[in-house]
């Protein structure tokens, strides 16, 4: 009788029969057994207890290699678990369901002059997805998002609900953050917040060889610098445009408190289109970006935090996709890796649109940490074809870049196309053995699956 009631509960959810699940690139169609849309924690619990087979977990689907889906699995589409559960302006904390987007959080906390402590550059992601990949942003003096997470609430494979934090069930906490849905379902998170202040944008151009000492002198040591990134220009990779955001009391030039929805920057889109050729990149470097960064810009921190991915659209088409990769290297290895990046990009004739340089403090605790020590991050945005030949070319370029990062003592980021060999994965993430041991403990039947773990995990 109980099993019948559970099955009826599952059928009452938003359920679709066999459905192709894809990500934002359109490159990774996965045939799920079915997709359900839980709206409460209890519906997640009942789904796990009633379904005996594999489970995968999806949110905004901004990962780019099948990390949110597995062939033949029941997919939990978490986007309807989107409520604010508790909010304390005094403690600067907010507790939310994991399917909520950062945009919704920003809209909720902005009237209180508060801002997320750490988040990625675009606000379309769900919180659960951000935690599952341990995102980072452009925040000076910060590291991955795990540094702002106070606690999480998790549903395990047997339907048990467990609370975890850095001090309570810490092993599970540091396995779940950056764990790509392999251990359980994050249903709630408590996040730290920061003050929403006015910020003024600054920009200057310099040689790559000057960037690192300049960064430590003019950015890392400045208490009023809140956000920063560098733009590294292909095709010769020798010039960096440094873009910083400094706390200010100056008058706003952008009166809106949040960025408009679905209204990306026209100049940004033009720059992406121009960058499809070496001559276009030169034109962007010499003319378009100087125009884009010429005028002073004073805005709210939340205005910059609420950027919408629409400024990158179209991300994919019938025969192409714009795709990301990311590599992390120790600071002393920055110039060496950029040299390897330039060599390999030319060798493989890859269409690299943009490289963004970020900085992150160390994250020594998560089991799949991409920053066990302080790192510079290099975010690659490139265009590739969707044909079999173009995919193979992109995979060869990626594996060579991963090898170069490993030689520099660095590693690659896991939310993107799954091209790394198993040997490269193990070398870049040496604590994976601990993660897999934890998975055998909390998910002994290997129920939580996706294409990432189907490749690298050997139960």
Buried (B, 14 or more C-beta within 10 A) or exposed (E): EEEEEBEEBBEEBEBEEEBEBBBBBBBBEBEBBBBBBBBBBBBBBBBBBBBEEBBBBBBBBBBBBBBBBBBBBBBBBBBBBBBBEEBEEEEBBBBBBBBBBBBBBBBBBBEEBBBBBBBBBBBBBBBBBBBBBBBBBBBBBBBBBBBBBBBBBBBBBBBEBBBBBBEEBEBBBBBBBBBBBBBBBBBBBBBBBBEBBBBBBBBEBBEBEEBBEBBEEBBBEBEEBBBBBBBBBBBEBEBBBBBBBBBBEEEBEBEEBBBEEEEBBEBBBBBBEBBBEEEBBBBBBEEBBEEBBEEEBBBBBBBBBBBBBBBBBEBBEEEBBBBBBBBBBBBEBBBBBBBBBBEBBBEBEBBBBBBBBBBBBBBEBBBBBBBBBBBBBBBBBBBBBBEEEBBEBBBBBBBBBBBBBBEBBBBBBBBBBBBBEEEBBEBBBEBBEBBBEBBEEBBEEBBBBBBBBBBBBEE
